[in-house]
C-alpha cells in the first residue's frame, strides 16, 4: 500500500523537505531562452554578465521556479496536484448565469 496522501493543509509552517540536487547547465539556460524568447544579456552573454554584480551569467528566475515545481511534483506529488485530480477542481462548480 502506498504512502498516505498529504495535502497542502496537512503541512505545518516551518516543516522542511528535500529533493535531489540539480546543476543548471549552459544548455538548460540556452534552451529555456529559446523556448521563452527571453534572450536577455544577463542570461546569455558571459562578457556582459561579467560586468554585473553576479560576475557571471545567471539562470532565468522562471527556470528555477519550474525546476522547483517539477522536483516537488516527483518527491511530493500531492502538494502540486500530480495524481490528485481534486487539486485542479473546485470544491463546487460555480453557477454561470446566462442571459435569456
Secondary structure, DSSP 8 states (H G I E B T S, - for coil): -------GGGS-TT-----------HHHHHHHHHHH----HHHH-HHHHTTSTTSS----HHHHHHHHHHHHHHHSHHHHTTT-GGGGS-SS--------
